[in-house]
Amino acid sequence: MTEPEQKLCPRCGAQFECRAPNRCWCQDLPELRNIDSQSDCLCPQCLARACREEEKGFTLIELIVVIAVIATLAGLLLPALNRSEGPAKSVKCVNNLRQFSFSAQMYWEDNNGLTFPYGGVPESNGAVYWFGWIGNGPEETRPFDPSLGPLFPYMGAGVDLCPAFDYTSSQFKLKAATPTCDYGYNWYLAPPNKPPINTKSINRPAVVALLADSAQVNTFEAPASVASPMFEEWYYINQDPSEPNGQFRHDQRANVVFCDGHTEFEQMMPGSLDVRLPNQMIGWLPLTILNPN
C-alpha cells in the first residue's frame, strides 16, 4: 500500500493527506459542478461544504422575489391582451358581414336586382329565413339548417357567428337547438308581406344598411319572463319603436355593412338603451341608415 500524499486544498489552503495518487479518495464521490475541473481535490471539510451547496435550492426570499416578478409581468400583460381581444373580435365580425355582403351582391345580380326575402315563410315543417331554415317546436329545441337560406349557394358555407355575441351568458336564450344567426337584415329591403324591392332603385346605397349586429330582449317566451328577461339572436333591424334590435357589442358600437359593401361602426341612438338588460347594450340603430325615405 502506498504512502498517503500530502495535498493542498484549493479553497482553504489547508494541507491534508490523500490516498495514493493513482486513486484519489474523492474520485469515488459525485463530480461537483462548481469546482474547477483542473484544480486539485478539496480537503474533507471543504468537500462536505461544497456538497451542501450543490444540494441547496431556492431560499424562501428568492422564491418570493421570483413570484413577485411573475405577478408584476402578468399584471402588465393581461390588460394589453384584453384590449387586443376586443378589436380582434370586431375584425372577425366585419369579415362575416363582408362575406354576407358579397353573397348578397351575387344574389342581386342573378335576380335582376331584387333583394332576397327576409323569410318566415312556412316550409318543410318549419320556416325559411334569409340565413336558413328553423324547424317547428319549442324554442331552444328546434332544428336549424343554414343550407336552405337564399344566400347559402353564394357563400358555400353556413352562417358564421360574431365572436363578440355572448352565447355563454346565463342571460342568453337560444332560438333553436344551436346558435343560428346574430345579424339582422334591414327590413326596409324586404318588407314583410310585400314584394322585395329592387336595389337599382336605391339612389344612395352607401347610406342604406344591409345587415348589422342585432339582438333583442325577450320577456315573453320561456325560460325568459318579465321578472327574468333574457336576450336572444334577432334576425332583422327596423324602425319599429316597440322593441330595440341593434346590439352595440363592440365597445358600445355596432358593426354595419351597407348596400354598397362597405362597413362602418355605428353608435346607439341616445336614450334608446333597453334598460331591461343594460349590460347587453341593445338599442336603436340610427333611423337614417335603416330607411332612406
C-alpha positions as CSV (number, residue, x, y, z in Angstrom):
1,M,0.0,0.0,0.0
2,T,1.4,3.4,-1.0
3,E,2.0,6.2,1.5
4,P,-0.6,9.0,1.7
5,E,0.1,12.0,-0.3
6,Q,0.1,15.5,1.1
7,K,-2.1,17.8,-0.8
8,L,-3.1,21.5,-0.6
9,C,-6.8,22.4,-0.6
10,P,-7.5,24.9,-3.4
11,R,-10.2,26.6,-1.3
12,C,-9.0,27.0,2.2
13,G,-5.2,26.4,1.6
14,A,-5.0,23.7,4.3
15,Q,-2.8,20.7,3.9
16,F,-4.4,17.3,4.1
17,E,-3.5,13.7,3.5
18,C,-4.9,11.9,0.4
19,R,-4.6,8.3,-0.7
20,A,-2.1,7.2,-3.3
21,P,-2.0,9.4,-6.4
22,N,-3.2,6.7,-8.7
23,R,-6.6,6.5,-6.9
24,C,-7.6,9.7,-5.1
25,W,-10.3,9.1,-2.4
26,C,-12.5,11.9,-3.7
27,Q,-12.8,10.2,-7.1
28,D,-15.5,8.0,-5.6
29,L,-17.7,11.0,-4.9
30,P,-20.0,12.7,-7.5
31,E,-18.4,15.5,-9.5
32,L,-19.1,19.0,-8.2
33,R,-20.3,21.4,-10.9
34,N,-19.0,24.5,-9.2
35,I,-15.4,23.2,-8.7
36,D,-12.8,23.9,-11.4
37,S,-12.1,20.6,-13.1
38,Q,-8.4,21.5,-13.4
39,S,-7.9,22.1,-9.6
40,D,-6.7,19.6,-7.1
41,C,-9.2,17.8,-4.8
42,L,-10.6,19.5,-1.8
43,C,-10.0,18.8,1.8
44,P,-12.7,16.8,3.6
45,Q,-14.2,19.9,5.3
46,C,-14.4,22.0,2.1
47,L,-15.7,19.0,0.2
48,A,-18.5,18.5,2.7
49,R,-19.4,22.2,2.5
50,A,-19.4,22.1,-1.4
51,C,-21.7,19.1,-1.4
52,R,-24.2,21.0,0.8
53,E,-24.0,24.0,-1.6
54,E,-24.8,21.7,-4.5
55,E,-27.9,20.4,-2.9
56,K,-29.2,23.8,-1.8
57,G,-32.3,25.1,-3.7
58,F,-34.0,28.5,-3.7
59,T,-34.4,30.2,-0.4
60,L,-37.9,31.4,0.6
61,I,-36.9,35.0,-0.1
62,E,-35.7,34.1,-3.6
63,L,-39.0,32.3,-4.3
64,I,-41.0,35.3,-3.1
65,V,-39.0,37.6,-5.3
66,V,-39.5,35.3,-8.4
67,I,-43.2,35.1,-7.7
68,A,-43.5,38.9,-7.3
69,V,-41.7,39.4,-10.6
70,I,-44.0,37.0,-12.4
71,A,-47.1,38.6,-10.9
72,T,-45.9,42.1,-12.0
73,L,-45.3,40.9,-15.5
74,A,-48.7,39.2,-15.7
75,G,-50.4,42.4,-14.4
76,L,-48.7,44.4,-17.2
77,L,-49.5,41.9,-19.9
78,L,-53.1,40.8,-19.2
79,P,-54.7,44.3,-19.7
80,A,-52.9,44.5,-23.1
81,L,-54.2,41.1,-24.0
82,N,-57.7,42.0,-23.0
83,R,-57.6,45.2,-25.0
84,S,-56.4,43.3,-28.1
85,E,-59.2,40.7,-27.8
86,G,-62.0,43.2,-28.5
87,P,-60.6,44.6,-31.7
88,A,-59.8,41.0,-32.9
89,K,-63.5,40.0,-32.4
90,S,-64.6,43.2,-34.2
91,V,-62.4,42.4,-37.2
92,K,-63.8,38.8,-37.4
93,C,-67.4,40.3,-37.2
94,V,-66.6,42.7,-40.0
95,N,-65.3,39.9,-42.2
96,N,-68.5,38.0,-41.6
97,L,-70.6,40.9,-42.7
98,R,-68.5,41.4,-45.8
99,Q,-69.0,37.8,-46.7
100,F,-72.7,38.2,-46.4
101,S,-72.5,41.4,-48.5
102,F,-70.5,39.6,-51.3
103,S,-73.2,36.9,-51.3
104,A,-76.0,39.5,-51.4
105,Q,-74.4,41.3,-54.4
106,M,-74.2,38.0,-56.3
107,Y,-77.8,37.2,-55.4
108,W,-78.9,40.6,-56.7
109,E,-77.1,40.1,-59.9
110,D,-78.8,36.8,-60.5
111,N,-82.2,38.1,-59.7
112,N,-82.3,41.4,-61.7
113,G,-81.5,43.5,-58.7
114,L,-84.3,42.2,-56.5
115,T,-83.4,41.8,-52.8
116,F,-83.6,38.4,-51.1
117,P,-86.7,37.8,-48.9
118,Y,-86.5,38.2,-45.2
119,G,-88.4,34.9,-44.8
120,G,-90.5,33.4,-42.1
121,V,-92.3,31.5,-44.8
122,P,-93.7,28.1,-43.6
123,E,-91.8,25.3,-45.4
124,S,-91.0,21.6,-44.6
125,N,-92.4,21.6,-41.0
126,G,-90.6,24.9,-40.2
127,A,-89.8,28.3,-41.8
128,V,-87.1,29.5,-44.1
129,Y,-85.4,32.8,-43.2
130,W,-82.7,34.7,-45.1
131,F,-80.0,32.8,-43.1
132,G,-81.5,29.3,-43.2
133,W,-84.3,27.0,-42.1
134,I,-85.6,26.7,-38.5
135,G,-87.9,23.8,-37.7
136,N,-91.1,23.9,-35.7
137,G,-91.2,23.2,-32.0
138,P,-90.4,24.8,-28.6
139,E,-87.6,27.3,-28.7
140,E,-84.2,26.0,-27.7
141,T,-85.1,22.6,-29.2
142,R,-85.8,23.4,-32.9
143,P,-83.5,22.1,-35.6
144,F,-81.6,24.6,-37.8
145,D,-80.3,24.1,-41.3
146,P,-78.4,27.1,-42.9
147,S,-78.2,25.4,-46.3
148,L,-81.8,26.3,-47.1
149,G,-81.2,30.1,-46.9
150,P,-81.2,32.1,-50.1
151,L,-77.6,33.2,-49.6
152,F,-76.1,29.8,-48.9
153,P,-75.3,28.9,-52.5
154,Y,-73.3,32.0,-52.8
155,M,-71.4,31.6,-49.5
156,G,-70.6,27.9,-49.9
157,A,-70.9,27.6,-46.1
158,G,-73.2,28.1,-43.2
159,V,-73.8,31.2,-41.2
160,D,-70.7,32.4,-39.3
161,L,-71.3,33.8,-35.9
162,C,-70.0,37.0,-34.3
163,P,-67.3,36.2,-31.7
164,A,-68.5,39.1,-29.5
165,F,-72.0,37.7,-29.1
166,D,-72.0,36.1,-25.7
167,Y,-73.5,32.7,-26.2
168,T,-72.2,31.5,-22.9
169,S,-74.1,34.1,-20.8
170,S,-76.7,32.9,-18.3
171,Q,-78.9,35.7,-19.7
172,F,-78.9,34.3,-23.3
173,K,-81.8,32.3,-24.7
174,L,-81.4,30.1,-27.8
175,K,-83.9,30.4,-30.6
176,A,-83.1,26.9,-31.9
177,A,-81.3,23.9,-30.6
178,T,-78.0,25.5,-31.7
179,P,-76.9,29.1,-32.4
180,T,-78.4,30.4,-35.7
181,C,-77.5,33.9,-36.6
182,D,-76.7,37.1,-34.6
183,Y,-77.0,39.6,-37.5
184,G,-80.2,41.5,-38.5
185,Y,-81.4,42.1,-42.1
186,N,-82.7,45.6,-42.8
187,W,-86.4,45.1,-43.1
188,Y,-86.6,48.1,-45.4
189,L,-85.0,45.9,-48.1
190,A,-87.5,43.1,-47.8
191,P,-90.7,44.4,-46.1
192,P,-92.9,41.6,-44.8
193,N,-95.9,40.6,-46.9
194,K,-94.7,42.8,-49.7
195,P,-92.6,42.2,-52.8
196,P,-88.8,42.6,-52.4
197,I,-87.5,46.0,-53.6
198,N,-85.1,46.4,-56.5
199,T,-81.7,47.5,-55.4
200,K,-81.4,49.5,-58.6
201,S,-83.9,51.9,-57.2
202,I,-81.8,52.8,-54.2
203,N,-80.2,56.1,-55.0
204,R,-77.6,56.1,-52.3
205,P,-76.7,52.5,-51.4
206,A,-73.7,53.8,-49.3
207,V,-76.1,55.1,-46.7
208,V,-78.6,52.2,-46.5
209,A,-77.8,49.4,-44.1
210,L,-77.9,45.8,-45.4
211,L,-77.0,43.9,-42.2
212,A,-75.9,44.8,-38.7
213,D,-75.2,43.4,-35.2
214,S,-78.5,42.6,-33.7
215,A,-80.2,41.1,-30.7
216,Q,-83.4,41.5,-28.7
217,V,-84.6,41.3,-25.1
218,N,-87.2,38.6,-24.6
219,T,-89.6,38.6,-21.7
220,F,-92.5,36.6,-23.2
221,E,-91.1,33.1,-24.0
222,A,-89.8,30.6,-21.5
223,P,-87.3,30.4,-19.9
224,A,-87.5,34.2,-20.2
225,S,-90.1,36.2,-18.3
226,V,-90.9,39.7,-17.3
227,A,-89.2,39.1,-13.9
228,S,-86.2,37.4,-15.6
229,P,-85.6,38.9,-19.0
230,M,-83.1,37.3,-21.4
231,F,-81.5,38.3,-24.7
232,E,-81.7,36.3,-27.9
233,E,-80.5,36.4,-31.5
234,W,-82.6,38.6,-33.7
235,Y,-82.8,38.5,-37.5
236,Y,-83.9,41.9,-38.6
237,I,-83.3,45.6,-37.9
238,N,-86.1,48.1,-38.5
239,Q,-87.8,51.3,-37.2
240,D,-90.5,49.6,-35.1
241,P,-90.4,51.5,-31.7
242,S,-91.7,48.6,-29.7
243,E,-88.5,46.6,-29.4
244,P,-84.9,47.8,-29.9
245,N,-83.0,45.3,-32.0
246,G,-79.5,46.7,-32.6
247,Q,-76.7,45.4,-30.4
248,F,-73.7,47.6,-29.7
249,R,-71.4,44.8,-28.6
250,H,-68.1,46.1,-29.9
251,D,-67.0,48.7,-27.3
252,Q,-70.6,50.2,-27.4
253,R,-70.7,50.2,-31.2
254,A,-72.4,48.0,-33.7
255,N,-70.9,46.8,-37.0
256,V,-73.0,47.6,-40.0
257,V,-72.5,46.6,-43.7
258,F,-74.2,48.8,-46.2
259,C,-75.7,48.1,-49.6
260,D,-72.6,49.2,-51.5
261,G,-70.5,46.7,-49.5
262,H,-68.6,49.0,-47.1
263,T,-68.7,48.6,-43.3
264,E,-68.9,51.2,-40.5
265,F,-69.2,51.4,-36.8
266,E,-72.5,52.9,-35.6
267,Q,-73.3,54.2,-32.2
268,M,-76.6,53.7,-30.3
269,M,-79.3,56.4,-30.7
270,P,-79.3,58.4,-27.5
271,G,-81.8,57.3,-24.9
272,S,-82.7,54.0,-26.7
273,L,-80.8,51.6,-24.4
274,D,-83.1,48.7,-23.4
275,V,-82.9,49.1,-19.6
276,R,-84.2,45.6,-19.0
277,L,-80.7,44.2,-19.8
278,P,-78.5,47.3,-19.9
279,N,-75.3,45.2,-19.9
280,Q,-76.1,43.7,-23.3
281,M,-76.1,47.1,-25.0
282,I,-79.3,46.6,-27.0
283,G,-80.8,49.8,-28.5
284,W,-81.7,51.5,-31.8
285,L,-79.5,52.0,-34.8
286,P,-79.8,55.4,-36.4
287,L,-83.0,55.6,-38.4
288,T,-81.2,57.4,-41.3
289,I,-79.4,54.2,-42.2
290,L,-82.5,52.0,-41.9
291,N,-84.8,53.8,-44.3
292,P,-83.5,56.3,-46.9
293,N,-87.0,57.8,-47.0
